[in-house]
């Protein structure tokens, strides 16, 4: 699942978005009735790795882009990335 998200972020696989959505919805369904967040499939299988890889990906991208862009370009890039991530969750 993380490979699909990585490819989409890199502009290589927007067509696989429905696969990621379906898999995350399946994990959420499996968790119905589970009270402890630490025992939920979504958390154990997806969320922790997603957050870790997202943090690394965007930290690296920000560092690389900040070196070559103006402040205005950098902020525009950040705004676009936030929009893309929000769209990815729909």
N, C-alpha and C positions, 0 to 999 in steps of 0.2 A: 504494500500500500504506500509506503514511504517513497518508493521508486517512482510510482505514478505521480505523486504530489511533486516530487523533485523535477520530473520531466515537465509537468505543467508550469511550474514556476520558471523553468528555463525556456518556456515557449514551445515545447516539443510534444505535448500530449493533452491538449484541452479536451479531446474527445473521450478521455478516460475518466472525466470528472464524475459521471454517473456511477461508475464502478466504486469509487471512493465513497460517494454518498451512500450507496447501497450497503457497502460493508460497514460503515460507521452506524448506519441505522440498524443493521442487524445486531451489532454489539450493544447498542442502546436497548434494543428489545430483549436481549439476553439478560440484561441487568434489571429488568422490571422485578420488583420485589426484593432486590438486594439493597440493604440499608447501608452497609459499610462501604464507603467509596474505595477503600483500599482493596476490596474484594471484587469490585466490579470489573467485568471483562473489558469494558471500554477503557478504563484506567490502566489496567494491567497490560493489555495487548496494544493499545493505540496511543492514548493520551500522553503518557510519559515520554515515549520515543518521539512522537510528533513534536512536542514542545522542545525537547532537546535538539532535534535536528533542525527545527525552525530557527531556534536561537543561533545555532552555529551558521546556518545558511545566511541569515540576514546580517549577522555580525560581519561575516566575511564580505558579503556584497557591499555593505555600507562602508567598510574600510577601503575596499578597492575603488568604489565610486567616489568617495569623498576626496581621494587623492587627485582625481582628474576633473572634477566638476566644480562649478561655482556653487556658492551657498544656495542660490536660487534654484539651480538645476538639481542639487542634492535634495532640497525640500520638495521639489516637484516629484522627484523619483520616490521619495518616501510616501507622499500623498497617493501616488499611483499604486504603489505596492500595497498600501493599506486597503485601497479600493479593491484591488485584485483579491486579496485575502478575504475580504468581506463577501465578495461575489462567490468565492470558492466554497463558502459555508452554506450557500443557498441551494 
